[in-house]
Amino acid sequence: MESWRGFWRRNSLSVVLFALFGASMLTHLLNSWKDFNLQGLAHGKPAETLGQFLHEPEFWFESFQNWQSEFLAVAAIVAFTIFLRQIGSSQSKGLTEPNSKTGD
């Protein structure tokens, strides 16, 4: 049985990225729910519970629209770092090296 330190060392990047994803979704959910209820109350509608709000298409539309742009940005950065080079950068491949070369 492995220790939690071993698990953390081998999976720390994934754990942190999933935690950031979860925190951002939770923050978006709570703030969107609050805003939805404030707008509803201004129009004389009763406030919805968090469970009811999770069934609202507006929340899911906003979430997917936001994450679509985020994933597009990350995908562009990954693709650019594979195929484009910056002369003098210690992280970049040499200008004459093929795209298939990675690492040392």
WONOR-V387698 format. One record per pair of residues at least 12 apart in sequence whose ideal C-beta (glycine too) atoms are under 6 Angstrom apart, sorted by the first residue. I is the first residue (numbers start at 1). J is the second residue. D is the distance in whole Angstrom. If there is no record, write none. Layout:
# WONOR-V387698
I&J&D ; I&J&D
This chain:
# WONOR-V387698
32&59&5 ; 33&50&6 ; 33&53&5 ; 83&99&6
